[in-house]
Amino acid sequence: MNPYQRKVRNTICSTYSCFSVCLFIMLQLFGASVQTLPYAASYLTVYPASTVFVMISLGMNSFINAQGFGRTGMCTVLIGAVLNIILDSVFICGLDMGVTGAALATILSQGVSAAWVLKFLTGKRALLRLSFRAMSISVKYLKRILALGLSGFVMYLSTSVVQIVSNAFLARYGGDLHVGVMTVLTSIREIVYTPLTGLTSDSQPVRGYNYGAKAYGRVKQGI
């Protein structure tokens, strides 16, 4: 083995070791026990590959809704959800891949949703087309984007911290059963909040148009 190959091997081993340690610590913070740790590790080892697809499909889907194509934006979510359900059945039940199959199903389904979003934003139907040549970082717009997104970031960060602390206490004083119950309750809460989230996200383009046109009276009327 030559020195270059030895450096590549050492780099890969070091990266994998650091990732494994960080993953183990993170799972323990989220309340994973000795029994559930192997399943969680199997899922999270594969799932990070879908991060880019999730950012494209969910993050850039707002650009579709803002242009008035609400049905297309809804199809983005439906494609990922329905395909994920189908692939879960194939990988988990049919191919007996377990938790790893569930993570792989998520990657593929989100990849298809991301392709759907990119195809629309670069197609002829979009009012504002996505141009890869025009992509450049502007400090002026970057500051405005960060200022607008900071409140949402803090909100989601606070929710994550609360979830981590709750799972840690539940795992320590209650066990896997209590963590599982909390997970079910969180899922039910999300179902209840979904209509409210739909109303706020769908009305956001209308309020944004009026705010940009300085029609503040119509913004208040919309609220």
N, C-alpha and C positions, 0 to 999 in steps of 0.2 A: 504494500500500500504506500503510495507516494505521499509527500507532505500535504499536497492540496486535498487529496481524498481524506486524509486524516483530519484536516481542519473542517471539512464539510461534515464528516461523521461526528466530530466533537460538537460542532454548532447545532446539529440536529438533536443530538442527545441532550445538550444543555437546554435547548428550547423546550423539548418534550418534558424534561424534568421540572423546569420552572412552571410550565403549563399544568402539569399534574399536581404540583404543590398548591398553586393558586386555585385550581379547581377543587381540590380537597378542602381547602380552607373556606372557600365560598360556599360549598355544599353544606359544610358544618354550620356556617352562619345562617343558612336558610333552613336549618332544622333537620337535615338528613341524618338518619341514624345508621347503625351498623347494618341493619337489615335493608334499608332503602338506598344506601350509598352506592352499591354496585349498579342499580338501575339508573339512578340519577347520573352517575358518571358515564354510563354507556350512552345516555341520551345527549348529554352536553358535550361529549367528545365529538359527536357528529353534527349537532345542531348549529354551531357557530358558522358553518359553511353557508347557511341560509341568511345570514345577517344582511348581506348586500341585497339579496332579493327582497327581503322584508322592507328594507329602507326604500327601495325603488317602488315596490307595489303599493305600500301604504303611504309613504311620504310623498311621492310624486302623484298619487291618485288625487290629491287635493288640487293639483293643477288642472286635472280633467274636470272636477266638479266646479272649479272657479270659472271655467269657460262655458258653463251651462249644460254640460253633458252629464246630468245626474244619473241617467240609466247606465251609461258606460262606466261611470265610477262604481255603481252598484254591481255591475257585472265583474269588475275587478275583484271585489270581495267574494262574490258568489263562486267564481271560478276557483279561487284558492281554497275556499271552504269545502265545496263539493268534491273537488279533486283530492283534497286531503283525506276526507272520509273514505272515499273509494280506495285510495292507495293504502290507507291504514288497514282496511280489511284484507287487501292483497298481501301486504308485507307481514302483518302480524298473524293473521289467521291462515292465509294460504301458504306463505313461505316460512312461517314460524321464525321470524326474525326478532320478535320481541320488541323491547324498547328501542333498539337500534333501528328497526324497521319503521317505527313511528317517527323517529327523527328524520330518516331518509324520505319518508312520505311528505313531511313538512318542507324539506328542501326542494323536492321536485314540484310540489304544488305552488310554493311561493315563487319558484323560478318561472313557472308558466304564467303566473299573475304579473310578474315583472316584465316578461316578454310582451304580454298584452298591453301594459301601460306604455312601454317604449314604442311599440308599433303604432299605437294611437297618437302619441305625442309627436311622432315623426311622420305621420301620415297626412293626407290631404284634408281630413275632416277637422283637424285641430285648428282653432283660430290663431293660436300662438304656437308655432311648431318648435320642437326641440332641435336645436342645431348644435352638434358637437363641435363645430368649428368656432362657434361664438362663445364657447365656455371658457371664461377667464375669471380670475379672482379679482374683485374690486373691493378695496378696503372700505370705501364709502358705503357700498351696499352691504358688505359683510357686517359692519357695525350695526346697521339698521336691522338686519336679519337676526343677529344675536340679541339685540334689544327686544325684538318682538317675541323671540322664542325663549327668552330667559324665564319668563313666568311659567310657561308650560313645563320647561325642564325642571324647575324647582318643585313644581307640583308633583310630577312623576317621580322625582328623586325622593320626595318626602313619603310618597306612597310606598316606594320600594323599601325605604328604611323602616317604616312602620311594619311592613310585611316581614322583614328580616327579624326584627325584634320579637314580633308575635310568634313566629315559627320557632325561634330559639327558646323562648319561654315555654311554649307548648311542648316542644320536644323534650325539654329538661324535666318539666313537672307533670306532663301528661302522657307522652309517648307518641308513637306513630298514629294511633287512633285519633288523638286530638288534632294532630297536624292534618290528617286526612279530612276530618270534619270541617276544619277551618278552610281547607281547599274547596270543599263542596259549597260551603257558605259563600266563599268569594266568587265562585262561578255563578251561583244564584244571584248574587248582588250585581254581577256584570250583566246578566240577562235583564234584570229590572232596570238598570241604568241605560241599556242600549237604546230604547226609544228616546230618552232625553238627549243622549249623545247624538242620535240621528237628527233631532230637531235643531240642536245648536250648530252642528256641522253643516247641515243643509241650508240653514238661514244665514250662515256666515258670508257666502258670496254676495248675497243681496245687500246685507249690511255693509260689506266692504265696498261695493260699488257706490253706494250712497255716501259713505264716509269719504271716499276718494273724490266724489263730486261736491263735497262740502255741504251735502244736504243733511245736516245734523238732525233736523226735525224728523225726517223720514227714518233715520237711524233709531231715534227714540221711539218712534211709532212702531218700528219693527220689533224692538225689544219688548 
